[in-house]
Amino acid sequence: MADQAELAVLFEHPEWQKPLFQALERRGLHFVAIDLKSAAFSDADPPAAPLYFNQASPSAYARGNTRAVPFALAYMRALHLRRVRVLNGAAAFALELSKTAQIALLRSLDVPAPRTWTFNDLDALRRRAGELSFPVLLKPEQGGSGARIMLVESFAHLEALLAQRPEHWLPDNLLLLQEYFPSDPTKGIVRMEFLGGELLYAMRVVSHGRFNLCPAPVCNPETTEAGACETSSEQRAAPPVEFYPYPNVPAQAVAWGKRIMAAGQLDVGGIEYLEAADGRLIFYDINANSNLRPSIAQAFGFDPFERVVDFLVREMKR
């Protein structure tokens, strides 16, 4: 088909995609944007493009777009079976949707990670309460943008919290308790961004007690204005999240990050770790939908979205 697009981009959050779409337009690339919030496809449809780029986010449910996630997964699986190439495809997205699977992957690679308990029933978890050492972090199985992460001080605290906020079980009725590691709050956590298997840049993220560490400026603005992503009232009272370039990221951290990206079949992604009080690097989050922060990349001397387009152009030629 003469007028077929060169690239199809699957997306749910329009603000996150604007810098990528603008970079593609500057290059004069013919792409089609497929909005996952309201979509339909048939098994008889020809592919929209020879190459797809998945930018779906597991946090869609926190914005009222719960249906976008299962649609994206079903569509990408259908494309894979038809041998249509999808960057950050079904395997990478399924990994991002499951914090349980992420921890299992880290363990299989001998990458230091927090011990994690996955549960769908408090009574079942209570039978293992002797294994827990509080405080612990409560997380949704399908996370994203720090939604619904809380520090839990005791089993009674957990019971009261879930009784008061039954919506925490959504969207899949699966929750995690994760080992908590004290760390230096002034150093924050480290997020490494990878593109095509190589480190793009690393940054330190000082949270001030917040859990929404999304690097997109629309979620954590460069100014003091409020971000667009969901946060609790307690977190809104905290100072804004701070992002700093981190040029001296340890070589071991980069090596582990590359192993995670390869094993998780991620073409683009962010890997997060913290430095525990005893000096250990603890990896805890794998992000397939990597929201890049232009100001950090500019500190390293480049536009991150131009680098992404360079990568996409190379993959189109393949």
N, C-alpha and C positions, 0 to 999 in steps of 0.2 A: 504494500500500500504506500503510495508515493508520499502522502501527507501524514503518515504515522509518526507519532511522537518518538523522540529518541529515548525518553526517560519518563517513567511514571513515579510520582511521589505519593505514598500513602501517608495521610496526616489526620490529626484530630484537633490539635490546638493551633488555630490560625496565626496567633501572635508569635508563637515559637518559630513558625516556618517562614515568616516574612524575610529575614535576612538571607536564608537559603534561596528563596524564590527570586529575590532581587539579584543575587549573585548569578543565578542561572540566566536571568533575563539580560544582565550586562554582557554575558558571553554569547548571547543570541542563540541559546540552546532551546530546542523545541521540546517542551515537557508538558505533561498533563498532571494536574493536582487532583487526587482522588480523596474526597472528604469522607472519612469513615463514620461520621456521626449519622449520616443518612445516605445509605448506599444499597445497591443491589447488583448481583451479577448472575450470569447463567453459565452452565458448563459448556454451552455452545459459543460463548463470546470469544472472539479473537483477543489475544493479549493487547492491552492498551499501548504497550511499548515492549521492545526486546529486553529492557532492563528496568527493574523496579527498585525503589529505595524506600524501605519501611521507616517511617518516623512516628509510628504509633506509640502511645505511652500507657503504661499500666495504671497511671493515676487518673485516667479518663473518668472513672467512676466518681472521683472526688469533685468533678465539675458537672456531674449529672449526665455524663456521656457513657454510661455503662455498656451500652450495646456496641460501641466502637471496638472494644477489645475482642470479643468473640468473632465479630465479623472479620476483623483484620487477620486473626489466626486462621479462620476457615478459608478466606480468600488466598492467603499465602500458601497454605497447604495444597489447595487446588492448583495454584500456579506451579509449585514444585513438582507435583505429579505430572504436569504437562511439560516439564523441563524448561520452564521459564525462570530465568535467574532473578533472584530477589536478594538485594543486599540487606543485611540484618534481617534475614528471613525468618521463617517459622521456628526454626530451632533456636535462634538467638532470642526471638521474642518470647518463646515459651520459657526460656531460662530467666528472662527479665520478669516474667509474671510470677515466678516462684522463688521466694527467698529461701525456702527449704532446699530447692534444687541448687541454688547458688552456693549455699553452705556445703552441700554434698560435693559440688564440683571443687570448691576450694580444698576440702579435705582430701579428695582424690588426687589433687596436685601437690599435696604436702605444703600448702600455703597456710600460714597461721590464720585461724578464724575463730570467732566466738562459739562456744558450745550453744546449741540451739535446741529447744523443745517445741515441736509442732503439735497442736492439739485442736480438737473440734468439740471438746466437752470438758467442763471444769472438774467433774468427778473423776474422769480418767486421768487428768493432770494431777489431781490431789493425791492419787495413789503413788505418784513419783515426787511428791513434794520434798522428800528427804534429799533429793538430788539438787534442789534449787538453793542457791545462795543469793539472797536479796541484798541490794536492789538488783533488778533485772529490767531489761527493756521489753515492753510489749510492742509487737509490730504486726501489721496485717501480712498475710501470706503474699497477697498481690499489693505491693506498695507503690511508691512513687511520690515525689515531691514532699517527702516527710509526713504524708497524711497519716494521722491516727497513731503515731508513735508516741509512747508515753513511758516515763520512768515509774516502775512499780516498786513500792517499798516492802510489801509483804503479800502473803497469799490472801489475807483478809482484804487488803487494798485492791487486789486484782478482782476478787469476787464483788466488792462494792462497785468498782469501776464498771464492770460489765453489766451489773444489774442496773446501774444508772444510765449507761450508754449502750444499749443492745445493738445499735447501728454499727458498733465496732466490729461485729462479726461479718459485716458485708464487705465485699460482694460475694465471697465464696464460703463463708462460715468456717474459716480456717485462720487460726492465729498462731503466733510464735512468741515464746519468751526467749530472750537472747542474753547471754552473759554480758555483764556490764564491766567495762574496763575504765578505771579512773585515769585521766590524762591531764596534761597541762592545758587549761582552757585558753591560755594566751597563744598557744601554738595551733589550736584547732585540729582539724583533720586535713588530710591531703587527698586531693582528687587529681588523678592522672587521666588525660584525654589521649586516646589512641585513634589513629586513622590508618587503615590499610596495614595493620600489624605493627606500626611504629609509633613511638611516643610523639604526640603533637606538642603538648606542653603539660606542665604540672602547676598546681596552685595550692596554696594553703587557704583553708576556709575556717574563719573564726565565727562560731555559731552564736555565742552569747546565750546558750541554752535553747536555741531554736532547733527544730528538726527539719524544716524546709530549707534545704541547702541548694535548691535548684539554681544553677548558674545563669539561667536566662535573665537578662535585665528586666524583663516584664514581670518576673516573679520576685527577684531581689534587685531592686533598682540601684543605680549608681548614686542616686540622691537619697534623701531621707523620706521620700514619699512612700506610701504603702504599696506593697506588691500585690499582684493579681492572684497568686496561689493561695489555697486554703491554709489557714493556720488557726490554732486555738487562741482564745482570748488571752491566756497566760503568755503565749509566745508573742502575741502582738505587742505586749507591754515591754518585751525585751528590746535592747538596742538592735539595729539592723545587722544582718550578716555581713561580714567583711571578707573580701577576696584579695589575695596577694599572689603575685607571680612567685613560683618556687623553682628557680633554675638548678638548684643543687639537690634534686631528688636522688635518693640513694640508688646505686646501680642495681642492688638486689631487689628493690621495690619495682623498678622498671622491668627487670627480668621476670619477676612473678607476674606483673601486669601483662606482659606479652604472652606468657603461658596461658593465662586466664582467657585472653582474647582469642587465642587460637583454639583452645579446647572448647570454648563456648560458641564458636563459629560466629563471632562478632566482627563485622567489617569496620564499624565505627562504634566507639563506646567510651564510657568513663568508669574508672575503677577507683574505689574509695578505701582508704585505710586510716587508722589512727596509730599514734605512738603511745603505747601504754606507759604507765609510770615506771615500769622496770626496763624500758627501752625497747621492748618487742614491737614489731610492726604487726598490727592486727587488721586483716582485710575483712570487710563486712558487706560491701555492696557492689553490685555489677549493674551498670546502666547501659542498655543498648540504645535507647533514645538519648543521645548525648547533646544536651543544650550547651553550646559553646558560648564563652563570655568574651566578646570582642576586646574589651579593655585589657584583659589578661594576655591574649594573643598579641595585641599591639605592643605590649611591653616587651615581647620577644621579637617584635619587628615584622609581624605579618597579620593579614586579615584571615581569620580562621575559616570563614565561609568560602573564600577564594581557594584555600587549600582543599576544602571538601569538594568544590567543583573540579579542581584539578584531578582529584581522585576519581570522581564520577566520570570524567571524560576518559581517563585511562581505562576504566571498567567498561565503558561503552564500546571502546575500540576492541576489547577482548571478545 
